[in-house]
Structure formats: C-alpha cells, structure tokens
Amino acid sequence: MYKIASLLFLILISSMSVNSVFAQEISGQKISITTDNTAYEEGDVITVTGSIEKIIPGTPIILQLFIERTQVDVAQIDVSNQGDFSTTFVASGPLWSNDGDVSIRASYGTMFAETNFTFFSQVKEDTFLLNQEVEIPNEGTFDVPYTMKGGTVQSILLNQENLGLDININTTSDGSITLELNRNYIDSIKPDGTNEDFIIIVYNLQVNEPVQTEFLDLESTDESRVIQIPIKSGDNLIQIIGTFVIPEFGTITQFVLIIAILSIIIITTKTKFRLNNF
C-alpha cells in the first residue's frame, strides 16, 4: 500500500513538473501576425504571415477569421523551426456577403494574437452608390457619381490650373474609388480626339511627397469615362489631371496643350510612382 501511494505521489509530482515546464515555454510569448493588405474585396486572396517567439515543437497555430461574431474561415498551420508561419485565405463564399471589419485570431497553446482588415463585397460595375456635387464658378454645378471603398469623399473641386479635379478624401483603410467622369465637364483627349490617359496624383498624410499612381480605365463612351483609382490608408487628396475642364475658355490649341503637358511633367517629375496590383 505504501509503494502504491509513493508511486501515485511521483506521478503527481511528474505531471506538475511537466505543466510547469510547459508554462515556462510560453511565458512571455510574443506572436506577431499581419496581412499583405488592409482591405480586400470579394474573391481576393488574403495572405497571412507571422512569427512566434518561442515555438512548441509539433504544435500548429490556429487561425480563425470572424466578421463580427460569425466565423467565416479557419485553418491549422504548421510553424517552422524558426517560428514563422504563412497561409492564404480566399474572401469568397456565402458567409462573405456583407461589408465589414474582419478579425483574424491566432491561437498558439494558451496564447492569442489578433489583427484586422476591412472587407468589401462586390458592387456591380454600373452601380454608383453616391453622387458628389461639384461647383462650376458662376455657372452652377454638376454631379460626379462614385463608389468609394476604404474611406469617404469630403469634397470635389475644380482645379482649372491643372485642367482637372481635386478630390479631398478621408481614408480608413486601403481601398479604391470609382468615378464616372462626364466628358462635358472633364476629359483627357489627344489632338486627334482619341482618349489620353489622365494623370493621377495622390497625397498622403504620412508621406512628404505626392505620388503618381496607376488607375483602371473601366469604361469609355461618347458621354463619359469610368475610372478606378486605388487608395492607401492615409491618402487625403487625389488630383485628376486631364486636358479639359469646365468652364471652357475656347478650344485648346496645340501650343496651349503642349504648355499644359509640360507643366504636368514638371509636377510629376517631383513625384514618385505608385505601383498597384489590380
């Protein structure tokens, strides 16, 4: 009976020691987790990477994605010997139906970490959610239909010196703005009447110098052009520069057009170019 009691006591002590060692392994544990963007649309691939300061051999990390309280995806990921992990999710499926903030919760042993991003469900290309009124000096106003993801439009102003528009925005995450530009009020055309690319300059509160950015020319008709401009968190001003803006001061001659283009070149040579993954 004494031997049995002694054996049970040793087992109890051993188990307490194991638990103590396990607790020491994760004591002060640091888990970092990040995504390759701060905003995604339906169908986008979300790349999640991270690292663990102290690994527990053979223990995977569990990643759970939540929109509000609904779990939309989950994965169990192996951790490398260096403590790194990486995986991808696709923002697609019946649970990815509403716009909102998505949280990624990482669980490793008894430790947790979390990061967030913004999700936007797809909007039909021919659907614009909002209109922004633009004032024409002494001549009235016109509307610019638009859809913005990742922020809000504060105002749109005519910039006659740049032959374009200044769009003041407030951004909450990466995203995009899609605008329908009526050719009667703003356009960018070559001398032969065909489309010329707009020049898009973006200012960011966290960057000292503006950048020229890529954009998508989604649709072009005789009446309007639809363009999509990517935005980054912190962007506060978008300049759309063309070759014509209302009010019109007569037909732009070839000489005046050259001067306008040279002025734009001077502006853009002082900027960096922002590449975007469309």
C-alpha positions in Angstrom: 0.0 0.0 0.0 2.9 2.3 0.9 4.6 1.6 -2.5 1.3 2.3 -4.4 0.9 5.6 -2.5 4.6 6.5 -3.3 4.1 5.8 -7.0 0.9 7.9 -7.2 2.8 10.8 -5.5 5.7 10.5 -8.0 3.2 10.6 -10.9 1.5 13.7 -9.4 4.9 15.4 -9.0 5.9 14.5 -12.5 2.7 15.9 -14.0 3.1 19.1 -12.1 6.7 19.4 -13.4 5.5 18.9 -17.0 2.9 21.5 -16.6 5.4 23.9 -15.0 7.8 23.3 -18.0 5.0 23.9 -20.5 4.1 27.1 -18.8 7.7 28.3 -18.9 7.9 27.6 -22.6 5.0 30.0 -23.4 5.6 32.5 -20.6 6.2 36.0 -22.1 5.3 34.5 -25.5 5.0 37.0 -28.4 3.0 36.3 -31.5 3.1 38.6 -34.5 0.5 38.3 -37.3 -0.1 40.5 -40.3 -1.8 40.6 -43.7 -0.5 41.7 -47.1 -3.2 44.5 -47.3 -5.6 46.3 -45.0 -8.6 45.9 -47.3 -9.9 43.2 -49.6 -12.8 42.7 -52.0 -14.8 39.5 -52.6 -12.7 37.0 -54.4 -9.3 38.5 -53.3 -6.6 36.3 -51.9 -5.6 37.2 -48.3 -2.0 36.3 -47.4 -1.4 36.0 -43.7 2.1 35.8 -42.3 3.5 35.9 -38.8 6.1 34.6 -36.3 6.2 33.1 -32.9 9.0 34.0 -30.5 9.2 30.6 -28.7 8.0 27.6 -30.6 6.5 24.5 -29.0 7.7 21.5 -31.1 4.9 19.8 -33.0 2.3 22.5 -32.1 0.4 24.2 -35.0 -1.1 27.6 -34.9 -4.8 28.0 -35.4 -6.1 31.0 -37.4 -9.8 31.9 -37.2 -11.4 34.6 -39.4 -14.5 36.4 -38.0 -16.9 39.0 -39.5 -18.4 40.4 -36.3 -19.2 37.2 -34.4 -19.5 34.9 -37.4 -16.6 32.7 -38.2 -16.1 32.7 -41.9 -12.9 30.6 -42.2 -10.4 28.6 -40.1 -7.1 27.0 -40.7 -4.5 25.0 -38.8 -0.9 26.0 -39.9 2.4 24.3 -39.2 5.1 26.5 -37.7 8.6 26.4 -39.0 11.6 25.7 -36.8 12.4 29.4 -37.0 8.9 30.2 -35.7 7.5 31.5 -38.9 4.1 30.7 -40.5 2.2 31.7 -43.6 -1.0 30.8 -45.3 -3.7 32.2 -47.6 -7.5 32.6 -47.5 -9.9 33.4 -50.3 -12.6 36.0 -49.5 -15.3 34.1 -51.2 -18.4 32.1 -50.2 -21.9 32.5 -48.7 -20.5 33.9 -45.4 -18.6 36.6 -47.2 -21.8 38.5 -48.1 -21.6 41.8 -46.2 -19.1 44.6 -45.9 -17.4 44.9 -42.6 -14.3 44.6 -40.4 -12.7 41.1 -40.4 -10.6 40.0 -37.4 -8.0 37.2 -37.6 -7.5 35.5 -34.3 -4.3 33.4 -33.9 -4.2 30.8 -31.2 -1.0 29.0 -30.1 -1.0 27.0 -26.9 -2.7 29.3 -24.4 -1.5 32.5 -26.2 -3.5 34.7 -28.6 -2.9 37.5 -31.1 -5.2 39.4 -33.4 -5.2 41.6 -36.5 -7.9 43.2 -38.6 -8.7 44.2 -42.1 -11.7 45.7 -44.0 -13.8 43.6 -46.4 -15.9 44.9 -49.2 -18.5 42.8 -51.1 -18.5 43.3 -54.8 -20.5 46.1 -56.3 -21.9 45.9 -59.8 -19.7 47.9 -62.2 -22.6 50.0 -63.5 -23.8 50.9 -60.0 -22.7 54.0 -58.2 -23.6 54.4 -54.6 -23.2 58.2 -54.2 -23.1 61.5 -56.1 -20.8 64.4 -55.3 -21.8 67.9 -56.4 -19.1 70.0 -58.0 -19.4 73.7 -58.2 -18.7 75.5 -61.5 -17.8 79.1 -60.8 -20.7 81.4 -61.7 -22.3 78.6 -63.8 -24.0 76.2 -61.5 -23.0 72.6 -60.5 -22.6 69.1 -61.9 -22.6 65.7 -60.3 -19.8 63.1 -60.2 -21.3 59.6 -59.5 -18.9 57.5 -57.5 -18.4 54.5 -55.2 -15.6 54.5 -52.6 -14.3 51.7 -50.5 -12.0 52.4 -47.6 -13.0 56.0 -46.9 -15.3 58.9 -47.7 -15.2 61.8 -50.1 -15.2 65.2 -48.4 -15.4 67.3 -51.5 -14.6 67.5 -55.2 -13.3 70.8 -56.5 -12.5 72.1 -60.0 -8.8 72.8 -60.5 -8.6 75.0 -63.6 -4.8 75.4 -63.4 -4.3 71.6 -63.6 -7.3 71.1 -66.0 -8.8 68.6 -63.6 -10.4 67.8 -60.3 -9.2 67.8 -56.7 -10.9 65.1 -54.6 -10.5 65.6 -50.8 -10.9 62.3 -49.1 -10.7 60.7 -45.6 -9.4 57.2 -45.6 -9.9 54.5 -43.0 -8.1 51.6 -44.9 -6.7 50.7 -48.3 -9.4 50.5 -50.9 -10.4 52.3 -54.1 -12.6 55.0 -55.6 -14.6 54.5 -58.9 -15.8 57.6 -60.6 -17.9 58.4 -63.7 -16.5 61.5 -65.4 -18.8 63.3 -67.7 -16.9 64.4 -70.8 -18.8 67.7 -70.9 -17.1 68.7 -67.6 -13.7 67.0 -67.6 -11.8 65.0 -70.2 -8.4 63.9 -71.3 -8.0 63.7 -75.1 -5.3 63.7 -77.7 -5.2 66.2 -80.6 -6.8 63.6 -82.8 -9.8 63.2 -80.5 -8.9 59.8 -79.0 -8.6 59.1 -75.3 -5.5 60.3 -73.5 -4.7 58.8 -70.0 -5.5 61.0 -67.1 -2.6 61.7 -64.7 -3.5 60.8 -61.1 -1.5 62.4 -58.3 -2.2 61.2 -54.7 -1.2 62.9 -51.5 -0.8 61.0 -48.2 -0.6 62.4 -44.7 2.2 60.0 -43.8 4.3 60.8 -46.9 6.1 64.1 -47.6 5.9 63.9 -51.3 2.9 63.1 -53.6 3.0 60.1 -55.8 1.7 59.4 -59.3 -0.5 56.3 -59.2 -1.8 53.8 -61.7 -5.5 53.6 -62.4 -8.0 51.5 -64.3 -9.9 52.8 -67.3 -13.1 50.7 -66.8 -15.4 52.1 -69.4 -15.4 54.8 -72.1 -18.4 56.1 -74.1 -19.1 59.3 -76.1 -20.6 60.8 -72.9 -18.4 59.7 -70.1 -15.4 57.7 -68.8 -15.4 55.5 -65.8 -12.0 55.1 -63.9 -11.0 53.3 -60.7 -8.2 54.7 -58.5 -6.6 52.7 -55.7 -6.2 54.4 -52.4 -4.0 53.7 -49.4 -4.7 54.3 -45.7 -3.7 57.9 -45.0 -4.4 59.3 -48.5 -6.1 62.6 -48.2 -6.1 64.2 -51.7 -6.4 62.8 -55.2 -5.7 65.1 -58.2 -7.2 64.0 -61.6 -5.4 65.9 -64.3 -6.7 66.0 -67.9 -6.6 68.2 -71.0 -10.0 69.9 -70.5 -12.2 71.0 -67.6 -15.3 73.2 -67.4 -15.6 76.2 -67.7 -14.1 76.1 -71.2 -12.1 79.0 -72.4 -12.4 78.1 -76.1 -10.7 75.3 -77.9 -7.3 74.3 -76.6 -4.8 75.0 -79.3 -1.9 72.7 -79.9 0.5 75.2 -78.4 -1.5 75.7 -75.2 -1.9 71.9 -74.9 1.9 71.5 -75.1 2.4 74.1 -72.3 -0.2 72.2 -70.2 1.5 68.9 -70.7 4.9 70.4 -69.9 3.5 71.8 -66.7 2.2 68.4 -65.7 5.6 66.8 -66.5 7.2 69.3 -64.1 4.8 68.3 -61.4 5.1 64.6 -61.9 8.9 64.6 -62.1 8.9 65.7 -58.5 6.7 62.7 -57.5 7.3 59.0 -57.1 5.2 56.4 -59.0 2.9 54.1 -57.0 2.5 50.6 -58.5 -0.7 48.8 -57.7 -1.8 45.2 -58.0 -5.1 45.2 -59.9 
